[in-house]
Amino acid sequence: SPTTSAPDPSPASTSTPTTQTNQKTTLSPILQKGTKFTLHVRMDTSSTKPQPATDVHALVSECRAPDAETGEVGRIVWCSDPEAPGTFSPSLLTAERVHEITAVEGGTEVRNWEAQVGWLVYVVRWMYKVKLQANFEMWVTDLKGFIEGARNAGST
């Protein structure tokens, strides 16, 4: 599970994500522009054997809650944290991951993509392309299920 640190006390963004409980919207204290977090990545999700985790240090660079009334898409963008210890130089490898969430009739549409730049991108794609694609698809499926489960739990 990700660990987080507090964002900059004065985030540049005025938009923060929200959670809904019994039709009341409250601001998230964690996911906002400037939040730093660490993903503990285990690449082989099908393995039943213990795996060491690779820590990926990230920074939320954009965060906006969806608005069902206006149709505004929810969006969270995180990127490699260039200040984290042990991070590659941006010229070697940097990544930006985008998640967009939209309420649609009968469910939720979740879109995501990742952009990687730097000299090591070719190595990463060569070594991990198939696993990354499978893991990202699982991530989207799980995120969609979580969102729809939370929405259904809040409407009862």
C-alpha positions in Angstrom: 0.0 0.0 0.0 1.2 3.5 -0.7 2.7 5.7 2.1 2.1 9.4 1.9 3.6 12.6 3.1 1.9 15.9 3.7 1.6 18.1 0.6 3.1 21.6 0.5 1.1 23.7 3.1 -0.1 26.0 0.3 -0.8 23.8 -2.7 -0.8 25.7 -6.0 -4.1 24.0 -6.9 -7.4 25.1 -5.5 -9.0 21.9 -6.7 -8.9 19.0 -4.3 -10.4 15.5 -4.5 -13.5 14.6 -2.6 -15.2 11.6 -1.0 -18.9 11.1 -0.7 -20.7 9.8 2.3 -24.5 9.8 2.4 -24.6 12.4 -0.4 -22.4 14.8 1.5 -19.1 15.7 -0.1 -16.0 16.2 2.0 -12.5 17.2 1.0 -9.7 14.5 1.0 -6.9 15.4 3.4 -4.4 13.2 1.4 -4.9 13.4 -2.3 -4.1 16.9 -3.5 -1.4 18.6 -5.5 1.9 18.3 -3.8 1.3 15.0 -2.0 4.3 12.7 -2.1 3.8 9.0 -1.8 5.7 5.7 -2.3 4.3 2.8 -4.2 5.6 -0.6 -3.1 5.6 -2.4 -6.5 5.6 -6.1 -6.9 5.6 -6.8 -10.6 4.5 -10.5 -10.7 0.9 -10.3 -9.4 0.3 -14.0 -10.4 3.1 -15.3 -8.2 2.2 -17.1 -4.9 5.8 -16.7 -3.7 6.9 -13.7 -1.6 8.4 -11.0 -3.7 10.6 -8.1 -2.8 9.0 -4.7 -3.4 10.5 -2.0 -5.5 9.7 1.4 -4.1 8.6 4.0 -6.6 8.6 7.6 -5.2 5.9 9.8 -6.7 4.4 13.2 -6.5 0.8 14.3 -7.2 1.0 17.0 -9.8 -2.7 17.5 -10.5 -5.8 16.5 -8.7 -9.5 17.4 -9.5 -12.6 15.7 -8.2 -15.3 14.6 -10.7 -18.5 16.6 -10.7 -21.5 14.6 -11.8 -23.7 17.7 -12.1 -21.4 19.5 -14.6 -19.9 16.4 -16.1 -16.4 17.5 -15.2 -14.0 14.6 -15.3 -12.1 13.7 -12.2 -8.4 13.6 -12.7 -5.3 12.7 -10.8 -1.9 12.9 -12.2 1.3 11.7 -10.5 4.8 11.7 -11.6 8.3 10.6 -10.5 9.4 12.5 -7.5 12.7 14.1 -8.7 13.7 14.9 -5.1 13.3 11.4 -3.6 16.4 9.6 -2.5 17.7 7.1 -5.1 15.6 8.5 -7.9 17.0 8.4 -11.5 18.1 11.6 -13.1 15.2 12.9 -15.2 17.4 12.5 -18.3 17.6 8.8 -17.6 13.9 8.1 -16.6 10.9 10.0 -15.6 7.3 8.9 -15.7 3.9 10.6 -15.5 0.7 8.6 -14.9 -2.8 10.0 -15.6 -6.1 8.7 -14.2 -9.4 10.1 -15.3 -12.8 9.1 -13.8 -16.1 10.0 -15.3 -19.6 9.0 -14.0 -21.6 7.5 -16.9 -25.1 6.1 -17.0 -25.0 2.8 -15.2 -21.4 3.0 -13.9 -18.0 4.6 -14.1 -15.6 5.1 -17.0 -11.9 5.0 -15.9 -9.2 6.0 -18.3 -5.5 6.0 -17.6 -2.2 6.2 -19.4 1.5 6.7 -18.7 4.2 8.7 -20.4 7.8 7.8 -19.9 10.8 9.8 -21.1 14.6 9.3 -20.8 17.3 7.0 -22.0 16.1 4.1 -19.8 12.6 4.0 -21.3 13.8 1.5 -23.9 15.2 -0.8 -21.3 12.0 -0.6 -19.2 9.8 -1.4 -22.2 12.0 -4.2 -23.3 12.1 -5.8 -19.8 8.6 -5.0 -18.4 6.2 -4.1 -21.3 3.9 -7.1 -21.0 3.9 -7.1 -17.2 3.3 -3.4 -17.0 0.4 -3.6 -19.4 -1.3 -6.5 -17.5 -0.7 -4.7 -14.1 -2.1 -1.4 -15.4 -5.2 -3.2 -16.7 -5.7 -4.8 -13.3 -5.2 -1.4 -11.6 -7.9 0.2 -13.7 -10.3 -2.7 -13.1 -9.7 -2.5 -9.3 -10.0 1.3 -9.3 -13.3 1.1 -11.2 -14.6 -1.6 -8.8 -13.6 0.5 -5.8 -15.3 3.6 -7.1 -18.5 1.9 -8.0 -18.5 0.0 -4.7 -18.1 3.2 -2.7 -20.8 4.9 -4.8 -23.2 2.0 -4.2 -22.4 1.9 -0.5 -23.1 5.6 -0.2 -26.5 5.4 -1.9 -27.9 2.8 0.5 
